[in-house]
Amino acid sequence: MHVFVTGGTGHSGPYIISDLIAAGHEVTALARSDKAEEAVSKLGAKARRGSLDDLDGLKAAAADSDGVIHVAHRQDLIPTGGINAVAAAEHKIMLAYGEALAGTGKPLVVSASIGGPGWEGLGRPATEEDPSLPGGDPYKGTLRVRNVVETTVIGLAEQGVRSSIVRIPEIMHSATDNAGFLPLLVGLAKEKGVVGYPGDGENRWTAVHARDLASVFRLALEKGPAGRNWHAVADEGFPFRKLAEALGNRLNLPAVSIPADVLMLPGYFGFLANLVTLDTPASNAITRQTLGWEPSQPGLFADLDNGHYFPAG
């Protein structure tokens, strides 16, 4: 299969490209610079110069392929427009893919977040059958704007696209993770001299190794039914306090509670305050059963023992 991939130079992208090529697929990856072109070429992919704001280019790339994996985002829009601007741009990209792939039955696999749909208070682990809550309008700045991207992708199944969503945990870990939540939490702990957790720390997060995540994208591309959500979740729900204590043990720092009434104030968590309070346990049972996915890489806490998050010195 000839696969068009976006986000090939991010954290997950190189693992996705490598996994696809190892499985015998041909990969063309979007590259917006000479550096990106060199990086994806070294992975064995063909580079296609372009950018996420070139919708005609994305449509042409999708039409030229046998399937699309989209994991890139317009993070450059955050400083001026915030998440609303990112979601609005993403929504336009999904509609462009829909135009290119309608009626073809080709797969379109798009990344999303376990923490995005707004399942707070669900009372049980979320499953792949739980839809995103109704999304706001990204063009008007209303709530849960990212959810409209998920629902748009799922809706493309009715237009003859084998579309699906891969929901990614809060933590995606690997030896090459230098910009995810773990590096942020480690850096914050070193700066503050303690490892904080919100309130009693019983809110649950999820995690997956980047290599295991890559295989979910490939399996969804190869055989995933249309209009489905997949959970690339290996650690299905651990208390945030357990993570804080694990980081504290490795950094030789105390793990301490940050009271709820000061979480939103300038202090320990800062802009992460809304994220660290998420309680989003999630099941992977349907993904395992339907796609035949079996995580094979170290879990989060085992991976912390590998040392790459705590370099000497």
C-alpha positions as a LaTeX table, in Angstrom:
\begin{tabular}{lrrr}
\hline
Residue & $x$ (\AA) & $y$ (\AA) & $z$ (\AA) \\
\hline
Met1 & 0.00 & 0.00 & 0.00 \\
His2 & 1.25 & 3.52 & $-0.82$ \\
Val3 & 0.63 & 5.61 & 2.31 \\
Phe4 & 0.73 & 9.39 & 2.66 \\
Val5 & 1.83 & 10.43 & 6.17 \\
Thr6 & 1.81 & 13.85 & 7.81 \\
Gly7 & 3.69 & 14.65 & 10.99 \\
Gly8 & 6.55 & 12.37 & 10.00 \\
Thr9 & 9.18 & 14.34 & 11.92 \\
Gly10 & 7.27 & 14.67 & 15.19 \\
His11 & 7.48 & 12.27 & 18.13 \\
Ser12 & 5.18 & 9.58 & 16.76 \\
Gly13 & 5.81 & 10.13 & 13.05 \\
Pro14 & 9.20 & 8.40 & 12.70 \\
Tyr15 & 7.86 & 5.33 & 14.52 \\
Ile16 & 4.80 & 5.24 & 12.26 \\
Ile17 & 6.89 & 5.55 & 9.10 \\
Ser18 & 9.35 & 2.89 & 10.24 \\
Asp19 & 6.55 & 0.50 & 11.21 \\
Leu20 & 4.79 & 0.96 & 7.86 \\
Ile21 & 7.98 & 0.35 & 5.87 \\
Ala22 & 8.86 & $-2.71$ & 7.97 \\
Ala23 & 5.41 & $-4.10$ & 7.11 \\
Gly24 & 6.08 & $-3.68$ & 3.38 \\
His25 & 4.28 & $-0.41$ & 2.69 \\
Glu26 & 5.58 & 2.45 & 0.57 \\
Val27 & 5.49 & 5.78 & 2.39 \\
Thr28 & 5.38 & 9.35 & 1.16 \\
Ala29 & 5.74 & 11.87 & 3.98 \\
Leu30 & 4.88 & 15.56 & 4.00 \\
Ala31 & 8.02 & 17.69 & 4.42 \\
Arg32 & 7.95 & 21.46 & 4.76 \\
Ser33 & 11.71 & 22.05 & 4.91 \\
Asp34 & 15.03 & 20.66 & 3.75 \\
Lys35 & 15.63 & 19.35 & 7.27 \\
Ala36 & 12.30 & 17.51 & 7.31 \\
Glu37 & 12.92 & 16.11 & 3.85 \\
Glu38 & 16.28 & 14.74 & 4.97 \\
Ala39 & 14.78 & 13.24 & 8.13 \\
Val40 & 11.97 & 11.33 & 6.42 \\
Ser41 & 14.29 & 10.22 & 3.62 \\
Lys42 & 16.63 & 8.67 & 6.19 \\
Leu43 & 13.66 & 6.66 & 7.47 \\
Gly44 & 13.12 & 5.24 & 3.98 \\
Ala45 & 10.16 & 7.41 & 3.00 \\
Lys46 & 9.76 & 9.58 & $-0.07$ \\
Ala47 & 9.41 & 13.25 & 0.81 \\
Arg48 & 6.64 & 15.39 & $-0.63$ \\
Arg49 & 7.33 & 19.07 & $-0.12$ \\
Gly50 & 4.38 & 21.02 & 1.15 \\
Ser51 & 2.63 & 22.36 & 4.23 \\
Leu52 & $-0.58$ & 21.90 & 6.19 \\
Asp53 & $-2.00$ & 25.19 & 4.96 \\
Asp54 & $-1.82$ & 24.03 & 1.33 \\
Leu55 & $-5.17$ & 22.25 & 1.13 \\
Asp56 & $-4.92$ & 21.62 & $-2.60$ \\
Gly57 & $-1.53$ & 19.98 & $-2.06$ \\
Leu58 & $-2.93$ & 17.76 & 0.69 \\
Lys59 & $-5.85$ & 16.74 & $-1.51$ \\
Ala60 & $-3.50$ & 15.85 & $-4.34$ \\
Ala61 & $-1.26$ & 13.83 & $-2.03$ \\
Ala62 & $-4.27$ & 11.96 & $-0.62$ \\
Ala63 & $-5.63$ & 11.24 & $-4.11$ \\
Asp64 & $-2.22$ & 9.92 & $-5.20$ \\
Ser65 & $-2.06$ & 7.50 & $-2.26$ \\
Asp66 & $-3.77$ & 4.26 & $-1.24$ \\
Gly67 & $-4.37$ & 5.65 & 2.25 \\
Val68 & $-3.57$ & 8.52 & 4.59 \\
Ile69 & $-2.27$ & 8.70 & 8.16 \\
His70 & $-2.55$ & 12.20 & 9.57 \\
Val71 & $-0.80$ & 13.04 & 12.86 \\
Ala72 & 0.37 & 16.61 & 12.17 \\
His73 & $-1.17$ & 19.72 & 13.73 \\
Arg74 & $-0.84$ & 23.46 & 13.15 \\
Gln75 & 0.90 & 24.10 & 16.47 \\
Asp76 & 2.26 & 27.34 & 14.98 \\
Leu77 & $-1.24$ & 28.82 & 15.35 \\
Ile78 & $-1.39$ & 28.45 & 19.14 \\
Pro79 & 0.47 & 31.68 & 20.07 \\
Thr80 & $-1.99$ & 33.84 & 18.13 \\
Gly81 & $-5.22$ & 31.84 & 17.99 \\
Gly82 & $-4.98$ & 29.13 & 20.63 \\
Ile83 & $-6.61$ & 25.71 & 20.29 \\
Asn84 & $-9.57$ & 27.23 & 18.43 \\
Ala85 & $-7.32$ & 28.22 & 15.53 \\
Val86 & $-5.64$ & 24.81 & 15.52 \\
Ala87 & $-9.00$ & 23.02 & 15.44 \\
Ala88 & $-10.35$ & 25.29 & 12.70 \\
Ala89 & $-7.32$ & 24.56 & 10.52 \\
Glu90 & $-7.60$ & 20.85 & 11.26 \\
His91 & $-11.27$ & 20.84 & 10.37 \\
Lys92 & $-10.53$ & 22.31 & 6.94 \\
Ile93 & $-7.85$ & 19.66 & 6.37 \\
Met94 & $-10.29$ & 16.84 & 7.16 \\
Leu95 & $-12.84$ & 18.27 & 4.73 \\
Ala96 & $-10.11$ & 18.45 & 2.09 \\
Tyr97 & $-9.23$ & 14.79 & 2.64 \\
Gly98 & $-12.90$ & 13.99 & 2.38 \\
Glu99 & $-13.10$ & 15.63 & $-1.04$ \\
Ala100 & $-10.07$ & 13.70 & $-2.25$ \\
Leu101 & $-11.08$ & 10.30 & $-0.87$ \\
Ala102 & $-14.89$ & 10.29 & $-1.13$ \\
Gly103 & $-16.25$ & 7.13 & $-2.70$ \\
Thr104 & $-12.86$ & 5.42 & $-2.90$ \\
Gly105 & $-13.03$ & 3.22 & 0.21 \\
Lys106 & $-9.45$ & 4.26 & 0.97 \\
Pro107 & $-8.40$ & 4.50 & 4.62 \\
Leu108 & $-7.93$ & 7.79 & 6.45 \\
Val109 & $-6.53$ & 7.41 & 9.97 \\
Val110 & $-6.32$ & 10.56 & 12.10 \\
Ser111 & $-4.84$ & 11.17 & 15.55 \\
Ala112 & $-6.89$ & 12.43 & 18.49 \\
Ser113 & $-6.51$ & 12.48 & 22.27 \\
Ile114 & $-7.92$ & 10.29 & 25.02 \\
Gly115 & $-8.28$ & 13.47 & 27.05 \\
Gly116 & $-10.07$ & 15.41 & 24.34 \\
Pro117 & $-13.69$ & 14.20 & 24.19 \\
Gly118 & $-14.68$ & 15.53 & 27.62 \\
Trp119 & $-15.51$ & 12.33 & 29.47 \\
Glu120 & $-14.93$ & 13.72 & 32.97 \\
Gly121 & $-17.25$ & 12.01 & 35.44 \\
Leu122 & $-18.05$ & 9.09 & 33.13 \\
Gly123 & $-17.70$ & 6.77 & 36.15 \\
Arg124 & $-15.94$ & 4.00 & 34.21 \\
Pro125 & $-13.09$ & 3.63 & 31.72 \\
Ala126 & $-14.04$ & 5.07 & 28.34 \\
Thr127 & $-14.34$ & 2.58 & 25.50 \\
Glu128 & $-13.84$ & 2.90 & 21.78 \\
Glu129 & $-17.62$ & 2.98 & 21.37 \\
Asp130 & $-17.94$ & 6.15 & 23.45 \\
Pro131 & $-18.33$ & 9.00 & 20.96 \\
Ser132 & $-16.78$ & 12.39 & 21.44 \\
Leu133 & $-19.14$ & 14.77 & 23.16 \\
Pro134 & $-20.72$ & 17.27 & 20.78 \\
Gly135 & $-17.97$ & 19.57 & 19.58 \\
Gly136 & $-18.07$ & 23.31 & 19.66 \\
Asp137 & $-17.59$ & 25.52 & 16.65 \\
Pro138 & $-13.86$ & 26.13 & 16.15 \\
Tyr139 & $-14.67$ & 29.20 & 14.08 \\
Lys140 & $-16.58$ & 30.76 & 16.98 \\
Gly141 & $-14.32$ & 29.64 & 19.82 \\
Thr142 & $-16.86$ & 27.49 & 21.66 \\
Leu143 & $-16.11$ & 24.56 & 23.96 \\
Arg144 & $-14.56$ & 21.22 & 22.94 \\
Val145 & $-13.63$ & 22.54 & 19.52 \\
Arg146 & $-11.25$ & 19.63 & 18.88 \\
Asn147 & $-14.16$ & 17.21 & 19.01 \\
Val148 & $-15.60$ & 18.55 & 15.76 \\
Val149 & $-12.49$ & 17.21 & 14.04 \\
Glu150 & $-13.14$ & 13.71 & 15.41 \\
Thr151 & $-16.80$ & 13.74 & 14.45 \\
Thr152 & $-15.97$ & 15.06 & 10.98 \\
Val153 & $-13.50$ & 12.23 & 10.38 \\
Ile154 & $-15.97$ & 9.60 & 11.60 \\
Gly155 & $-18.67$ & 11.17 & 9.42 \\
Leu156 & $-16.54$ & 10.69 & 6.30 \\
Ala157 & $-17.37$ & 6.97 & 6.55 \\
Glu158 & $-20.80$ & 7.86 & 5.17 \\
Gln159 & $-19.07$ & 9.34 & 2.09 \\
Gly160 & $-17.21$ & 6.17 & 1.20 \\
Val161 & $-13.99$ & 6.84 & 3.12 \\
Arg162 & $-12.64$ & 4.12 & 5.44 \\
Ser163 & $-12.02$ & 6.75 & 8.08 \\
Ser164 & $-11.11$ & 6.20 & 11.73 \\
Ile165 & $-9.66$ & 7.96 & 14.76 \\
Val166 & $-6.75$ & 6.80 & 16.93 \\
Arg167 & $-7.06$ & 8.29 & 20.40 \\
Ile168 & $-3.65$ & 8.81 & 21.97 \\
Pro169 & $-3.01$ & 8.81 & 25.75 \\
Glu170 & $-1.80$ & 11.79 & 27.73 \\
Ile171 & 1.66 & 10.22 & 27.82 \\
Met172 & 3.39 & 8.77 & 24.78 \\
His173 & 6.82 & 7.64 & 25.93 \\
Ser174 & 9.98 & 6.53 & 24.17 \\
Ala175 & 13.73 & 7.07 & 24.09 \\
Thr176 & 13.22 & 9.98 & 21.68 \\
Asp177 & 10.60 & 11.86 & 23.73 \\
Asn178 & 11.88 & 15.39 & 24.25 \\
Ala179 & 8.75 & 17.52 & 24.11 \\
Gly180 & 5.90 & 15.46 & 25.61 \\
Phe181 & 4.31 & 15.60 & 29.05 \\
Leu182 & 7.02 & 13.55 & 30.75 \\
Pro183 & 9.88 & 15.92 & 29.87 \\
Leu184 & 7.65 & 18.83 & 30.95 \\
Leu185 & 6.88 & 17.19 & 34.30 \\
Val186 & 10.53 & 16.27 & 34.88 \\
Gly187 & 11.67 & 19.80 & 34.05 \\
Leu188 & 9.01 & 21.31 & 36.28 \\
Ala189 & 10.04 & 19.07 & 39.19 \\
Lys190 & 13.69 & 20.05 & 38.83 \\
Glu191 & 12.73 & 23.72 & 38.76 \\
Lys192 & 10.43 & 23.56 & 41.79 \\
Gly193 & 12.40 & 21.04 & 43.87 \\
Val194 & 9.32 & 18.84 & 44.38 \\
Val195 & 7.12 & 16.65 & 42.18 \\
Gly196 & 3.55 & 17.89 & 42.39 \\
Tyr197 & 0.27 & 16.08 & 41.93 \\
Pro198 & $-3.22$ & 17.63 & 41.97 \\
Gly199 & $-5.26$ & 17.21 & 45.15 \\
Asp200 & $-5.24$ & 13.59 & 46.33 \\
Gly201 & $-3.68$ & 12.50 & 43.02 \\
Glu202 & $-6.31$ & 9.82 & 42.42 \\
Asn203 & $-7.23$ & 11.13 & 38.97 \\
Arg204 & $-6.10$ & 8.63 & 36.34 \\
Trp205 & $-3.96$ & 9.08 & 33.25 \\
Thr206 & $-3.14$ & 6.70 & 30.41 \\
Ala207 & 0.08 & 5.95 & 28.52 \\
Val208 & 1.55 & 4.11 & 25.53 \\
His209 & 4.98 & 3.51 & 24.06 \\
Ala210 & 5.48 & 5.27 & 20.72 \\
Arg211 & 6.29 & 1.96 & 18.98 \\
Asp212 & 3.05 & 0.39 & 20.18 \\
Leu213 & 1.16 & 3.50 & 19.10 \\
Ala214 & 2.63 & 3.20 & 15.61 \\
Ser215 & 1.29 & $-0.32$ & 15.23 \\
Val216 & $-2.26$ & 0.85 & 16.03 \\
Phe217 & $-2.08$ & 3.35 & 13.18 \\
Arg218 & $-0.80$ & 0.68 & 10.79 \\
Leu219 & $-3.41$ & $-1.89$ & 11.80 \\
Ala220 & $-6.22$ & 0.67 & 11.50 \\
Leu221 & $-4.91$ & 1.56 & 8.05 \\
Glu222 & $-4.63$ & $-2.06$ & 6.94 \\
Lys223 & $-7.87$ & $-3.53$ & 8.25 \\
Gly224 & $-9.81$ & $-1.15$ & 10.46 \\
Pro225 & $-13.53$ & $-0.84$ & 9.62 \\
Ala226 & $-14.86$ & 2.59 & 8.65 \\
Gly227 & $-16.21$ & 5.04 & 11.17 \\
Arg228 & $-14.48$ & 3.61 & 14.24 \\
Asn229 & $-12.45$ & 4.93 & 17.16 \\
Trp230 & $-9.34$ & 3.10 & 18.38 \\
His231 & $-7.64$ & 3.39 & 21.75 \\
Ala232 & $-3.85$ & 3.21 & 21.55 \\
Val233 & $-3.72$ & 2.71 & 25.31 \\
Ala234 & $-1.27$ & 0.32 & 26.95 \\
Asp235 & $-1.46$ & 1.62 & 30.54 \\
Glu236 & $-5.23$ & 1.96 & 30.85 \\
Gly237 & $-5.37$ & 4.18 & 33.91 \\
Phe238 & $-2.93$ & 4.89 & 36.74 \\
Pro239 & $-3.27$ & 7.48 & 39.51 \\
Phe240 & $-1.39$ & 10.67 & 38.77 \\
Arg241 & 0.05 & 10.43 & 42.27 \\
Lys242 & 1.74 & 7.15 & 41.32 \\
Leu243 & 3.45 & 8.90 & 38.41 \\
Ala244 & 4.54 & 11.77 & 40.65 \\
Glu245 & 5.96 & 9.35 & 43.20 \\
Ala246 & 7.80 & 7.41 & 40.49 \\
Leu247 & 9.35 & 10.60 & 39.15 \\
Gly248 & 10.22 & 11.68 & 42.67 \\
Asn249 & 12.00 & 8.40 & 43.39 \\
Arg250 & 14.13 & 8.76 & 40.28 \\
Leu251 & 14.85 & 12.47 & 40.82 \\
Asn252 & 15.37 & 12.10 & 44.57 \\
Leu253 & 12.66 & 14.70 & 45.17 \\
Pro254 & 9.54 & 14.56 & 47.37 \\
Ala255 & 6.11 & 14.08 & 45.79 \\
Val256 & 3.67 & 16.62 & 47.21 \\
Ser257 & $-0.01$ & 17.48 & 46.79 \\
Ile258 & $-0.90$ & 20.76 & 45.13 \\
Pro259 & $-4.25$ & 21.83 & 46.65 \\
Ala260 & $-7.15$ & 22.20 & 44.25 \\
Asp261 & $-7.80$ & 25.80 & 45.26 \\
Val262 & $-4.36$ & 26.91 & 44.05 \\
Leu263 & $-4.05$ & 24.75 & 40.95 \\
Met264 & $-5.25$ & 27.50 & 38.64 \\
Leu265 & $-3.16$ & 30.21 & 40.29 \\
Pro266 & 0.35 & 31.08 & 39.07 \\
Gly267 & 2.40 & 28.46 & 40.82 \\
Tyr268 & 3.47 & 24.90 & 40.40 \\
Phe269 & 1.60 & 23.65 & 37.32 \\
Gly270 & 0.97 & 26.91 & 35.49 \\
Phe271 & $-0.52$ & 26.33 & 32.04 \\
Leu272 & $-0.64$ & 22.56 & 32.72 \\
Ala273 & $-3.25$ & 22.95 & 35.48 \\
Asn274 & $-6.21$ & 22.01 & 33.29 \\
Leu275 & $-4.39$ & 18.96 & 31.99 \\
Val276 & $-2.99$ & 17.42 & 35.16 \\
Thr277 & $-6.47$ & 17.24 & 36.72 \\
Leu278 & $-7.89$ & 15.08 & 33.91 \\
Asp279 & $-9.36$ & 11.74 & 34.98 \\
Thr280 & $-9.49$ & 9.72 & 31.78 \\
Pro281 & $-9.11$ & 5.96 & 32.29 \\
Ala282 & $-9.72$ & 4.15 & 29.01 \\
Ser283 & $-10.14$ & 0.58 & 27.85 \\
Asn284 & $-8.30$ & $-0.93$ & 24.87 \\
Ala285 & $-10.37$ & $-4.13$ & 24.65 \\
Ile286 & $-12.10$ & $-3.36$ & 21.35 \\
Thr287 & $-8.88$ & $-2.21$ & 19.72 \\
Arg288 & $-7.14$ & $-5.42$ & 20.77 \\
Gln289 & $-10.00$ & $-7.65$ & 19.64 \\
Thr290 & $-10.82$ & $-5.95$ & 16.34 \\
Leu291 & $-7.35$ & $-5.00$ & 15.15 \\
Gly292 & $-5.41$ & $-7.78$ & 16.86 \\
Trp293 & $-3.22$ & $-5.21$ & 18.59 \\
Glu294 & $-0.94$ & $-6.42$ & 21.36 \\
Pro295 & 1.36 & $-3.89$ & 23.04 \\
Ser296 & 4.89 & $-5.32$ & 23.14 \\
Gln297 & 7.01 & $-2.45$ & 24.40 \\
Pro298 & 7.81 & $-1.56$ & 28.03 \\
Gly299 & 4.99 & 0.02 & 29.97 \\
Leu300 & 5.37 & 3.54 & 31.32 \\
Phe301 & 6.87 & 2.69 & 34.70 \\
Ala302 & 9.23 & 0.09 & 33.25 \\
Asp303 & 10.33 & 2.62 & 30.64 \\
Leu304 & 11.16 & 5.13 & 33.35 \\
Asp305 & 13.77 & 2.62 & 34.56 \\
Asn306 & 15.52 & 2.76 & 31.18 \\
Gly307 & 17.00 & 6.10 & 32.14 \\
His308 & 16.47 & 8.22 & 29.03 \\
Tyr309 & 14.19 & 10.62 & 30.91 \\
Phe310 & 16.85 & 11.15 & 33.57 \\
Pro311 & 20.20 & 11.72 & 31.84 \\
Ala312 & 23.21 & 11.90 & 34.10 \\
Gly313 & 24.25 & 15.41 & 34.92 \\
\hline
\end{tabular}
